[in-house]
Amino acid sequence: MSLNRIMSERDAVGQAREAKTARLRELRLEKEAETAALAAPASKRASKA
């Protein structure tokens, strides 16, 4: 393979990894926000009891 093709493939792999990482980070943050939202009312009720 030519050096340009190798570099191009390496760049494509890096971009795909970055996109996947960003997508997974967004999913994790959404899940953490949901968990925090569900836990907040429960902790308020527990402290009043």
Beta strands, then each sheet from edge to edge (+ up, - down):
end
